[in-house]
Amino acid sequence: MTETPMRNALRAGFQRGGIELRHLLRNGKEMASHLSNVVVALLVAGFVGDDVPGTRTPMAHLLLAGFAAYLLFQVGMINLPQILVTEREEGTLLRLRATPGGIPAYLVAKCLLVVALAVGTLVLLLAAGALLVDGPLPHGPGDWLTLAWVTTLGLLAVVPLGAAVGAVLPNPREALALIMLPTMGLLFISGTMIPITSMSVPVQQVAAVFPLKWMAQGLRSALLPDTARTAEVAGSWELPMVALVLTAWAVLGFLLAVPLLRRAARRESGSRLSARHEKAARSGAPT
Amino acid sequence: MTLGDSTTTPRRTPARPVVHARDVRMTYGDLDVLHGVDLDIHHGEVFALLGPNGAGKTTTVEILEGFRRRSAGEVSVLGTDPERGDDAWRSRIGLVLQSWRDHRRWRVGELLTHFATYYADPRDPAELLALVGLTDQAGRPVERLSGGQRRRLDVALGIVGRPELLFLDEPTTGFDPEARHEFHALVDRLARDEGVTVLLTTHDLVEAERLADRIAMMVGGRIRACGTPAELAGRAAARAEVRWTADDGTPRRERTEDPSRLVWELHRRADGPIAGLEVRRPTLEDTYLHMVHREADGADPGTGTDMNTGTGTGTDEEAHVV
């Protein structure tokens, strides 16, 4: 009795995810904004000519590995919260709340969309990097395996966290400002663009709390030769630590996301929706 | 005292009302929004909840929809307390709100087909599109529909799962007269042909009179009157107006609670036909405005409920235009 509705919700969720992905691919503006990230990464990688200090690894490789980590991070921490806040404001969440099995289907669809977006961006970046700017690719099955698990664990660390953030942010306009600044800050201190060893120790310690540094380090271990380890803080890739920190964030993210999303869905009602539209209209935003 | 269920005979005799509420109260901090709402809505009935802004209509409806927790009172919707409504219960309820702007990028047909997959026995999406007159727009993105088309799509989405109870929130705001007429015909069909129970909230008296079997008027967090449109108009504290032309040719008018008696007396006095005789029954609007103004004047709220025990409409058939 309980199995059929669940399977139905899964089926609806997969259908929904597929349709949303198709809409995303057909939306020129949104595709352009995703692709521009990749283009910027390739341009920057094409222009830096140095090696990573103390190694014979091109700086461009460190940059592309860092960008790869950042783009995964961005999908979870910026794109996902924005989607959630926008859809809450438009009434999508309320409509699914009023539909039997709607909320589970919604979550399934969002997971599919986010994973497809993240993996698609990663593949595109690495493939285009290798073809156009002599970018890095994993060497051997061990490196591919590392790439796979770091990507998976990295997404598990940031997607639930992003969902939790999306559940509490007030509205799309303020949401972007609230998440962009800290994300940008992390981008610069996490060793994604510049070797982390060139940062002061306190900055390194701050960066080590957040998942981005560990995602970038994990991806470097998959993409860069082992000789590049000397540019790491510990002189090694610290893969057990990468796994540990990302798992901890994943657990924390799930613990936060489940009650916060439930609360966000429970709070939705017609009058809340109208009130938000009126407020948005008063502040001159397009509705 | 029970409201409503004493006055009408529902189309089918139900075992229990579809919506049953007793002494529902809602308090936000120190603010009392609902002061004990009683409501019974029967199977296949179109029921309108009328009232000015801030009267508590939305709060009442959201409690019934299961979107808001009441502070006190007893509620049963389709036999279940909405606060404990599960997916099976949800699948028996349809919702049409006025603020939905969701799924803008989806195509009309695609969206309807998708929402059909959530239900065990959905309506056929193509037939549904024809029913709401959107067949030609099936391939169009939702964001490119006009306001009226968008609302009709919302109705289609609201009934795709064959709900037994449909909530309509200000359904025709912003409709042109033709779209409104078509929408009313659609609601009629759902209620008459398919036995869907409809709870409609509206400011629009004409719409309520046109669609509803029964109307509840809500003012200041209470239901002040409940009955058929004719009963409510007849029960008005506002009196009927009798107009005629006197022998000297001057137009006369008089307000009375018993227009039939006045007309009879006029005829006896004149001993013949009376020129320009006209009886204006109090309209639903008179009742409504009277009730809202009395509230605004700060009348004792307790006196309002006497409307519900009114003596009915025994003189209805006598009070028409002569």
Interface residues (C-beta under 8 A of the other chain):
Chain A: P5 N8 A9 R11 A12 Q15 R16 I19 H23 N27 E87 E90 G91 T92 L94 R95 R97 A98 T99 P100 G101 G102 A105 E268 S269 G270 S271 L273 S274 H277 T287
Chain B: T58 T59 V61 E62 E65 F67 R68 D87 A88 R90 S91 I93 L95 L97 Q98 S99 W100 R101 D102 H103 R104 R105 W106 E110 H114 F115 T117 Y118 Y119 L157 G161 D169
